[in-house]
Amino acid sequence: MEFARKGGFEKVLFLTVSVHRERVERIASRFSEIYFEVLSSEDIVRKLSPEDSAAFSGREEMKAYRRTRHYENVGLKKLRTRRRES
């Protein structure tokens, strides 16, 4: 978002995976002068190819997903703490 601000952009589209979505939204929301949207690759697959969305089922049980979710939660907690302190 800092890059977008410096470049004079008014709109930003983030494409990420759903596990990162909330953190991206929280960080981007600090820049009220820039419109942003966050899409996840899973959302796109579900919309464009519903028959392929089954590939995402069961991922919450995967060790790598749980680990990433944990790190995202730690990051979100830090963001909340910083916001309260400022």
Order of alpha helices (4+ residues) and beta strands (2+ residues): alpha-beta-alpha-beta-alpha-alpha
